[in-house]
Amino acid sequence: MNIVVTVKQIPDPNVAPQLDGNRLKRSGVAGVLDPGDEFGVEAGLQIAAAHGGEVTVVSMGPPQAMEAVRKALSMGAAKGMLVSDDSLAGSDALHTARVLAEAIKKNGFDLIISGVESTDGYTGVVPQMIAALLDIPMATFAKSIEINGDTVKINRQTEKGYDVVECPMPCVITVTAGVNEPRYPSFKGIVEAKKKPVDEGGSPVSGDSTSQNVESINDAPQRGAGQVVEDDGTGAAKIADFLAEAKVI
Amino acid sequence: MAKIWVFAEVEESGKVAVSALENLAKARELGDAEAVALGPGASAAVATLGEHGAKKVYVSDDAVFTDFVAQPSAFALWKLVEQHQPDMIIFGMDYDSRDIAARLAASNGSTIMGNATDVLGPDKAQTQIFGGTKIVDVALGGPNPKIVITRPKSFEASPVGGSAETEQVNVEIPDNEKKAKRVERHEEEAAGVKLEEAKVVISGGRGLLDPKNFELLEQISKAVPNSAVGATRAVVDAGWVPYSMQVGQTGKTVKPDVYIAAGISGASQHQVGMKESKRIVAINKDPEAPIFQISDLGIVGDTMKVLPALIEELNKRKG
C-alpha cells in the first residue's frame, strides 16, 4: 500500500511564539515536527507493517522543514517530499492544500494520513481540502483505525461520543491525538534517515498563495493577575470564601 | 445588503446546534441572514432559526446528509452557492461543520478563516493568536463566499422573534459524494450539568498526579450547585479522562462564573478555552505557572492537600 503522511514543521511549542511582521516568526526559531503529525506517521507505519507497503512523508515549508521530514523518516517512513519556495511563505490553507495535493498526486497514493490540525495554526481544514482537490472521500477525526480490504473503518470523534464510519480507499484519514502511541526514533533509525531519499523537486502551483490580508495585530485586553498567596493551610478556606463571595455556593 | 449564510447542524428532533444560533446573532447584524439546514430535522428547525434572525432557511430532510459524512452537504452547499451567491458563510467549529466548510472552500476556491472570534463584515474577520494575547483583523479576498469558522461562544445566541421563509433544497447528490458512511452512532454524554453550561467548572491537570484523583474534583462538584468537571489536553491525551471533558483549543470553550484550575499550569492551549471565565481560581505548586497571571485568586501550594481541605470546607459550610 502506498501511504502518504502529511507533516509540518512548527516552531517549538515550548518556546513563546513571536511575530515577524504580520506572520508567525519561523526563521531562527527552533522547529519541531508537529506533535500532532507524529500520530499520523505512527498510524501510517502501523498500517504499512500490518498490510504491507511503505510510508512517504510530504511537507511544505522553508528549507529548515527538512528537519521535520528527517524526524518522520527516522521514525520509519521510507522517503520524503519537501516543497519549499519563497513564494509559498504565508500561504493560506487552500493554497497549502493545493501544493500538498499536487505533490501527493506526483508521488501516487492509496491512503493519505494527516493530523487533525496543526499545533501552531489550529485551522484544521487542509486535509479535507486535499481530499476535495484529489476528488476522494475522507474519514476524519479518527480515534481508531481498522483496515479491511479496500475499506477504512474508523471511530470518528463527535460532540457526544463517536460514530463508526466506513470509507473506501483511496481516501484521506485525519487522526486525533491519542489514536496511538508514537514511537521514538531509534539510533539506527536516526542514522538511516540521513540516507533516505527526499524529493525536493516540487514546485509552486498556480493560484494566489493567500487570499487573506492581515490588517492589524493588537494586544488583547489582559485580565490582571489578582491575589496570589502561598498556601499556609488556609488556602481551601480562601477558595471557599471566594466561591461564597461569587455567590456560587 | 450583504447576504450572510449560517450553516446549521440540526438533530432529528429539530434541535439546532448552539453554534448556529450564536452565529445567527452575528449574521443578522452584518446583513440579510439566511440559514442552511440539511438532514432529518431540518424542516423542524426552521422555526428556531427564524426566531434567531434567519429570513430564509434552505432545507432538506434527506437522510443522505447524515448517512454519509460531510461530502453530500458540501456538494449541496456548493450548488446552492452557485444559485444564490451568498457573500459569506459562517460555520461553527463542530466536527461535521469543519469538514463541510473545508470541502466546500476547496471546491469553490474560497479562502477559509478558522478559529474566528468575531466577524467584522462580509469580507473581514477577527481571530486571536498566542493563547488569546493578540487580536488579529484579517481581510478576506478571493471568490465569494468567504468562509469563516467561529470559535464557540464568540457571540451570544438570542432570539429576536422573527420567522423564516422555507426553501426546499433539490440537489441530486452524485454517488461519488456518497462514500464515507456513518454505520453506527455512540453517545457517551455524561449525566449531570453540561460542561459548557455549568456556572462553576472545576478542572484538573497533570498536577493531580493520578487519574483516580479526579474523584476529588467530582466530590467538589457534588458540593457546588450547577458545576461540572473539566480537564486539560495533557490528561485527556494520557487517557485519564474522556475527551468530552477537555477544555481548551482542541476541546470545549467554557465561560462559567467561576473556573477552578487544579494542578493546571495554564498552557496557552488550555487558556484559549477558559480565559473568558468571569472569575478564575488556580491551585498550583509552581508560583511561576502561567495560570496565576490570569487568576483572580491563586493558591501556591500542594494541590493534593488543598483539594481534600476544600471538600471538607465546602461540606462544613453546607452544614
Interface residues (C-beta under 8 A of the other chain):
Chain A: A16 P17 L19 L24 D92 A93 L94 A97 V116 E117 G121 Y122 T123 G124 V125 V126 P127 Q128 M129 I130 A131 A132 L133 D135 P137 M138 A139 T140 F141 K143 N155 R156 Q157 T158 E159 K160 G161 Y162 D163 V164 V165 E166 C167 P168 C171 T176 A177 G178 G207 D208 T210 S211 Q212 N213 V214 E215 S216 I217 N218 D219 A220 Q222 R223 A225 G226 Q227 V228 V229 E230 D231 G233 G235 A236 A237 K238 I239 A240 F242 L243 A244 A246 V248 I249
Chain B: V69 A70 Q71 A74 D94 Y95 R98 D99 A101 A102 R103 A105 A106 S107 G109 S110 T111 I112 M113 G114 N115 K124 Q128 I129 F130 G132 T133 K134 I135 V136 D137 V138 A139 L140 G141 G142 I149 N176 K179 A180 K181 R182 V183 E184 R185 H186 E187 E188 E189 K199 V200 A223 V224 P225 N226 S227 R233 V236 D237 G239 Y243 S244 Q249 T250 D257 V258 I260 K275 K278 R279 I280 V281 I283 P287 F292 Q293 I294 S295 D296 L297 G298 I299 V300 G301 D302 K305 V306 L307 A309 L310 E312 E313 L314 R317 K318
